[in-house]
Amino acid sequence: MTSKEKIGPQPASINFEETLASLDNLPLFMKSLPAEDSNDVALQALQSLAYDGTPDEIAQNFKEQGNDYFKGQRHREAIGFYTQGLDAKPTDAALQEALYCNRAACNLELKNHGSVLKDCSNALAINPKSSKAFYRSAVALMALDRLEEAMDCCSRCSLFDPHNQSMQSLRSRVEKAKKEKDQKMREKEERSRREQEEKRLLQVAFKQRNLYAVDNPQGSSDNPYSPHFDPEDPTRSTLILPVFFLYPQYATSDVIAHFVEETTFSTHISQMFPPQAPAPTWDEKEEYRASNLVVYAMTRRKRLLKVGKKMTLRDVCKAAKEKEGGPVDGLEMKDGYLSFAVLPKGVEEEKWVDEFKRTRDSA
């Protein structure tokens, strides 16, 4: 005997799932009997036994097999046996009800809530006082967030089975879920109401300030900022707006996300272009210094307004209003943003103003 030779039984290489699947082909272990004729003698014998007896006896046999599979948590197989029991067309009402309720229990485990409701409905058509059917219906309806209907099932069951502990516990869970859902709905409605009121107040504020919203013709944009009231102002009379500072000389821009309307332009300009700080990388001529810059506003009727550095945003809004008797004018908010041109004084300023007027007059 060599040292490599092994004595005695050796462990087999077993795949559990494959073994379980192979058992399904053996008549004694089949989950359900095939509808087609078979030449297998053992299978023919089982089919004969399965369908031997009255419809009620056949259905009872399938019900018991389904119960065994349900206990083993093999719910799909159990459904097959309960279905075969129903297909046997039993005449006993209690047996029919049990088959529907048991199949509903399987589908409840599998989260097939629509099938649960169908089977429970059939069970209740047979026995309107089926506590199990009402209970399983309520569980399925709760899972589907149909809480009003779930509560109705609990209430109907309590009329004839008031001491059912399972139903009482379920009713408490449904009531809690409904209370939470109703609270969320009220909060959502309140948020919606506040949002609508905010929009209305903003529209009033825009009109008072001669501001006109212009929508993006290509659809809504994903701008992260939008006009809103100053949260620190309890009177809700101060607007905060996102503003673009455009630098046409270099075709670039900056965004001031929260421009409080009572703030002067010089405040932002001095912070963005302080005298001792390095020039922006795009400022090739190093002309952009606070003391050397001028700001222009363009109205919706293409008027140019030179903005004094001591002017606030609110002041510019007032200045943009049309002259008495003239056509309506003001500042445009494109996608919620106001835009102002910022240029160095002198040659570049004059060039841009001339080009603006030429383009405007030729339009």
LINJOJO-V332020 format. One record per pair of residues at least 24 apart in sequence whose C-alpha atoms are under 10 Angstrom apart, sorted by the first residue. I is the first residue (numbers start at 1). J is the second residue. D is the distance in Angstrom with one decimal. If there is no record, write none. Layout:
# LINJOJO-V332020
I:J:D + I:J:D
This chain:
# LINJOJO-V332020
30:77:9.4 + 31:65:9.1 + 31:66:9.2 + 31:69:8.7 + 31:74:9.7 + 31:76:9.3 + 31:77:5.7 + 31:78:8.0 + 31:79:9.9 + 31:80:7.5 + 31:81:7.7 + 32:62:9.4 + 32:65:9.7 + 32:66:9.9 + 32:77:7.5 + 32:78:9.2 + 32:79:9.9 + 32:80:6.5 + 32:81:6.5 + 32:84:8.3 + 33:80:9.5 + 33:81:9.2 + 33:84:9.2 + 51:88:8.4 + 54:88:9.0 + 54:89:9.8 + 54:90:8.2 + 54:91:9.6 + 55:85:8.6 + 55:86:9.4 + 55:87:9.2 + 55:88:5.5 + 55:89:6.0 + 55:90:4.8 + 55:91:7.2 + 55:92:9.1 + 56:85:8.5 + 56:86:9.6 + 56:88:7.6 + 56:89:7.6 + 56:90:4.5 + 56:91:6.3 + 56:92:6.5 + 56:93:9.9 + 56:95:7.7 + 56:96:9.1 + 57:85:9.4 + 57:88:9.2 + 57:90:8.0 + 57:92:9.9 + 57:95:10.0 + 58:84:9.0 + 58:85:6.8 + 58:86:9.6 + 58:87:9.8 + 58:88:6.6 + 58:89:9.1 + 58:90:8.0 + 59:83:9.2 + 59:84:7.3 + 59:85:4.0 + 59:86:6.6 + 59:87:8.0 + 59:88:5.8 + 59:89:7.5 + 59:90:6.1 + 59:91:9.6 + 59:92:9.6 + 59:95:7.8 + 59:96:8.6 + 59:99:8.5 + 60:85:6.9 + 60:86:9.7 + 60:88:9.6 + 60:90:8.5 + 60:92:9.9 + 60:95:7.3 + 60:96:9.5 + 60:98:9.8 + 60:99:9.0 + 61:85:7.6 + 62:86:8.8 + 62:88:9.1 + 62:99:9.2 + 63:95:8.6 + 63:96:9.8 + 63:98:8.3 + 63:99:6.6 + 63:102:8.5 + 63:103:9.6 + 64:99:9.9 + 66:99:9.1 + 66:102:8.4 + 66:103:8.7 + 66:106:9.7 + 67:99:9.8 + 67:102:8.0 + 67:103:9.8 + 70:102:8.8 + 70:103:9.5 + 70:105:8.9 + 70:106:7.2 + 70:109:10.0 + 73:106:8.8 + 73:109:9.0 + 74:106:8.7 + 75:103:8.7 + 75:105:8.7 + 75:106:5.2 + 75:107:7.6 + 75:108:9.5 + 75:109:7.4 + 75:110:7.4 + 76:103:9.4 + 76:106:7.2 + 76:107:8.2 + 76:109:9.6 + 76:110:8.2 + 77:106:9.3 + 78:102:8.8 + 78:103:7.6 + 78:105:10.0 + 78:106:7.2 + 78:107:9.9 + 79:103:5.5 + 79:104:8.6 + 79:105:9.2 + 79:106:6.5 + 79:107:7.8 + 82:106:9.7 + 93:123:9.2 + 93:126:6.6 + 93:127:7.9 + 94:123:9.2 + 94:126:8.2 + 94:127:8.1 + 94:130:9.9 + 96:122:9.1 + 96:123:7.4 + 96:126:7.8 + 96:127:9.7 + 97:122:7.8 + 97:123:4.8 + 97:124:7.8 + 97:125:8.9 + 97:126:6.5 + 97:127:7.1 + 97:130:8.1 + 97:132:9.6 + 97:133:8.6 + 98:123:7.7 + 98:130:9.5 + 98:132:9.1 + 98:133:9.4 + 99:123:8.5 + 100:124:9.4 + 100:126:9.9 + 100:133:8.5 + 101:130:8.9 + 101:131:9.8 + 101:132:6.7 + 101:133:5.9 + 101:134:9.7 + 101:135:10.0 + 101:136:8.0 + 101:137:9.8 + 102:132:9.1 + 102:133:9.3 + 102:136:9.9 + 104:132:9.5 + 104:133:8.1 + 104:136:7.2 + 104:137:8.6 + 104:140:9.6 + 105:132:9.1 + 105:133:9.3 + 105:136:7.1 + 105:137:9.9 + 107:136:9.9 + 107:140:9.5 + 108:136:7.5 + 108:137:9.3 + 108:139:8.1 + 108:140:6.9 + 108:143:9.7 + 111:140:8.0 + 111:143:8.5 + 111:144:9.9 + 112:140:8.5 + 113:137:8.5 + 113:139:8.8 + 113:140:5.2 + 113:141:7.6 + 113:142:9.7 + 113:143:7.7 + 113:144:7.5 + 114:140:7.8 + 114:141:9.0 + 114:144:9.1 + 115:140:9.4 + 116:140:6.8 + 116:141:9.4 + 117:141:8.0 + 128:156:9.7 + 128:157:9.4 + 129:156:8.8 + 129:157:7.2 + 129:158:10.0 + 129:159:9.3 + 129:160:7.0 + 129:161:8.4 + 130:157:8.0 + 130:160:9.5 + 130:161:9.4 + 131:156:9.4 + 131:157:6.1 + 131:158:8.9 + 131:160:8.7 + 131:161:7.2 + 131:164:8.3 + 131:166:9.9 + 131:167:8.3 + 132:157:9.3 + 132:166:9.8 + 132:167:9.2 + 133:157:9.3 + 134:158:9.8 + 134:167:8.7 + 135:164:9.8 + 135:166:8.0 + 135:167:6.2 + 135:168:9.9 + 135:170:8.0 + 135:171:9.5 + 136:167:9.6 + 138:167:8.9 + 138:170:8.0 + 138:171:8.6 + 138:174:8.6 + 139:167:9.7 + 139:170:7.6 + 139:171:9.7 + 139:173:9.9 + 139:174:8.9 + 141:174:9.7 + 142:170:9.4 + 142:173:9.1 + 142:174:6.8 + 142:177:8.5 + 142:178:9.4 + 145:174:9.6 + 145:177:8.8 + 145:178:8.9 + 145:181:9.2 + 146:174:9.7 + 146:178:9.3 + 147:174:6.5 + 147:175:8.2 + 147:177:7.6 + 147:178:6.1 + 147:179:9.9 + 147:181:9.0 + 148:174:8.8 + 148:175:9.4 + 148:178:7.8 + 150:174:7.1 + 150:175:9.5 + 150:178:9.8 + 151:175:7.4 + 151:178:8.9 + 198:228:8.4 + 198:229:8.7 + 198:236:10.0 + 199:228:9.1 + 201:228:9.7 + 201:229:9.2 + 201:236:8.9 + 201:237:9.6 + 202:227:8.1 + 202:228:7.3 + 202:229:7.9 + 202:236:9.8 + 202:237:9.9 + 202:239:8.6 + 205:229:9.4 + 205:236:9.7 + 205:237:8.0 + 205:238:9.0 + 205:239:8.0 + 206:239:9.2 + 206:317:9.6 + 206:330:10.0 + 206:331:9.8 + 206:333:9.7 + 207:330:9.4 + 208:317:9.2 + 208:318:8.9 + 208:321:9.9 + 209:239:9.8 + 209:313:9.9 + 209:314:7.3 + 209:315:9.2 + 209:316:9.2 + 209:317:5.5 + 209:318:6.3 + 209:319:9.6 + 209:320:8.9 + 209:321:8.2 + 209:330:8.1 + 209:331:8.7 + 210:299:9.9 + 210:314:9.9 + 210:316:9.8 + 210:317:6.1 + 210:318:7.0 + 210:319:9.2 + 210:320:7.1 + 210:321:6.0 + 210:322:8.9 + 210:328:8.9 + 210:329:7.2 + 210:330:4.8 + 210:331:6.4 + 210:332:8.7 + 211:299:9.6 + 211:300:9.3 + 211:317:7.2 + 211:318:9.6 + 211:320:8.9 + 211:321:9.1 + 211:329:8.7 + 211:330:5.7 + 211:331:5.0 + 211:332:5.9 + 211:333:6.8 + 211:338:9.1 + 212:299:9.9 + 212:300:8.2 + 212:329:8.8 + 212:330:6.9 + 212:331:6.2 + 212:332:4.9 + 212:333:5.9 + 212:334:8.5 + 212:336:9.3 + 212:338:9.9 + 213:331:8.7 + 213:332:5.9 + 213:333:4.7 + 213:334:6.2 + 213:335:7.2 + 213:336:6.7 + 213:337:8.8 + 213:338:9.5 + 214:300:9.9 + 214:332:6.5 + 214:333:5.7 + 214:334:4.8 + 214:335:6.3 + 214:336:7.7 + 214:337:9.4 + 215:333:8.4 + 215:334:6.2 + 215:335:5.6 + 215:336:8.3 + 216:334:6.9 + 216:335:6.0 + 216:336:9.7 + 217:335:9.8 + 219:335:9.8 + 220:335:7.8 + 221:335:7.0 + 221:336:9.8 + 222:335:9.1 + 223:335:7.6 + 223:336:8.3 + 223:337:9.1 + 224:257:8.8 + 225:255:9.9 + 225:256:9.7 + 225:257:6.4 + 225:258:8.1 + 225:335:9.7 + 225:336:8.0 + 225:337:8.4 + 226:257:8.3 + 226:258:8.8 + 226:335:8.4 + 226:336:5.7 + 226:337:7.3 + 227:257:9.4 + 227:258:8.4 + 227:259:9.3 + 227:260:10.0 + 227:333:9.5 + 227:336:6.4 + 227:337:7.9 + 227:338:9.8 + 228:258:9.2 + 228:260:9.8 + 229:260:9.2 + 229:261:10.0 + 230:258:9.5 + 230:260:7.7 + 230:261:9.5 + 238:262:7.6 + 238:314:9.3 + 239:313:9.7 + 239:314:8.9 + 240:313:9.7 + 241:313:9.3 + 241:333:9.5 + 241:336:7.8 + 241:337:7.0 + 241:338:7.5 + 242:333:9.4 + 242:335:10.0 + 242:336:7.2 + 242:337:5.3 + 242:338:6.6 + 242:339:8.9 + 243:313:9.9 + 243:333:9.1 + 243:336:8.8 + 243:337:5.4 + 243:338:4.8 + 243:339:5.7 + 243:340:7.7 + 244:337:6.8 + 244:338:6.1 + 244:339:4.6 + 244:340:6.3 + 244:341:8.4 + 244:342:9.8 + 245:269:9.6 + 245:295:8.8 + 245:296:9.8 + 245:338:8.8 + 245:339:6.1 + 245:340:5.2 + 245:341:5.9 + 245:342:6.3 + 245:343:9.8 + 246:295:9.5 + 246:296:9.7 + 246:339:6.9 + 246:340:5.9 + 246:341:4.7 + 246:342:5.9 + 246:343:8.5 + 247:283:9.8 + 247:288:9.8 + 247:295:10.0 + 247:340:8.8 + 247:341:6.0 + 247:342:5.4 + 247:343:6.4 + 247:344:9.4 + 248:341:7.0 + 248:342:7.7 + 248:343:7.5 + 248:348:9.6 + 248:349:9.9 + 248:352:7.9 + 249:282:10.0 + 249:283:9.3 + 249:341:9.7 + 249:342:9.0 + 249:343:7.3 + 249:344:9.1 + 249:348:7.4 + 249:349:9.1 + 249:351:9.6 + 249:352:8.1 + 250:282:7.1 + 250:283:7.7 + 250:284:9.0 + 250:343:9.9 + 251:282:9.6 + 252:282:8.3 + 253:339:9.7 + 253:340:9.8 + 253:341:9.1 + 253:342:9.2 + 255:337:9.2 + 255:338:9.9 + 255:339:9.3 + 256:337:9.7 + 256:338:9.9 + 257:337:9.1 + 259:312:9.9 + 259:313:8.0 + 259:338:9.9 + 260:312:8.8 + 260:313:7.6 + 260:314:8.9 + 261:312:6.3 + 261:313:4.7 + 261:314:5.1 + 261:315:8.4 + 261:316:9.4 + 261:317:9.2 + 262:311:8.9 + 262:312:5.4 + 262:313:6.3 + 262:314:6.0 + 262:315:8.3 + 263:310:9.0 + 263:311:8.2 + 263:312:5.2 + 263:313:6.5 + 263:314:8.3 + 263:315:9.8 + 264:307:10.0 + 264:308:8.9 + 264:309:6.6 + 264:310:5.5 + 264:311:5.3 + 264:312:4.0 + 264:313:6.5 + 264:314:8.9 + 264:315:8.9 + 264:316:9.9 + 265:294:10.0 + 265:295:8.3 + 265:307:8.0 + 265:308:7.8 + 265:309:5.3 + 265:310:6.6 + 265:311:6.3 + 265:312:6.0 + 265:313:7.1 + 265:316:9.8 + 266:290:7.8 + 266:291:9.3 + 266:293:9.7 + 266:294:9.8 + 266:295:9.6 + 266:307:9.8 + 266:308:8.3 + 266:309:4.6 + 266:310:6.1 + 266:311:7.9 + 266:312:8.6 + 267:309:8.2 + 267:310:8.5 + 267:312:9.4 + 268:309:9.5 + 269:293:8.2 + 269:294:9.5 + 269:295:9.4 + 269:309:8.4 + 269:342:9.3 + 270:309:9.8 + 286:344:9.8 + 287:343:8.9 + 287:344:6.2 + 287:345:8.8 + 288:342:9.1 + 288:343:7.7 + 288:344:6.2 + 288:345:9.4 + 289:344:8.1 + 290:344:9.2 + 291:344:9.2 + 291:345:9.2 + 292:343:8.4 + 292:344:5.6 + 292:345:5.8 + 292:346:9.0 + 293:342:6.7 + 293:343:5.6 + 293:344:4.5 + 293:345:5.6 + 293:346:9.4 + 293:349:9.1 + 294:341:8.3 + 294:342:5.8 + 294:343:5.5 + 294:344:6.2 + 294:345:6.1 + 294:346:9.5 + 294:349:7.9 + 295:340:6.6 + 295:341:5.7 + 295:342:4.6 + 295:343:6.6 + 295:344:8.9 + 295:345:9.5 + 295:349:9.6 + 296:339:9.2 + 296:340:5.7 + 296:341:5.1 + 296:342:6.5 + 296:343:8.4 + 296:349:9.7 + 296:353:9.3 + 297:331:8.0 + 297:332:10.0 + 297:338:9.1 + 297:339:7.3 + 297:340:5.1 + 297:341:6.6 + 297:342:9.2 + 298:330:8.8 + 298:331:7.0 + 298:332:8.3 + 298:338:9.6 + 298:339:7.9 + 298:340:7.1 + 298:341:8.2 + 298:356:9.7 + 299:329:6.7 + 299:330:5.4 + 299:331:4.8 + 299:332:6.7 + 299:339:9.9 + 300:328:8.9 + 300:329:6.0 + 300:330:5.8 + 300:331:5.7 + 300:332:5.7 + 300:333:9.4 + 301:327:8.5 + 301:328:8.3 + 301:329:6.0 + 301:330:7.7 + 301:331:8.8 + 301:332:9.5 + 301:360:9.4 + 302:329:9.1 + 302:330:9.6 + 302:331:9.6 + 302:356:8.9 + 302:357:8.5 + 302:359:9.9 + 302:360:6.7 + 302:361:9.4 + 303:329:8.9 + 303:330:9.3 + 303:331:9.8 + 303:356:9.8 + 303:357:8.8 + 303:360:9.0 + 304:353:8.4 + 304:356:8.7 + 304:357:8.6 + 305:340:9.8 + 306:340:10.0 + 306:341:9.7 + 307:340:9.2 + 307:341:9.8 + 307:342:9.9
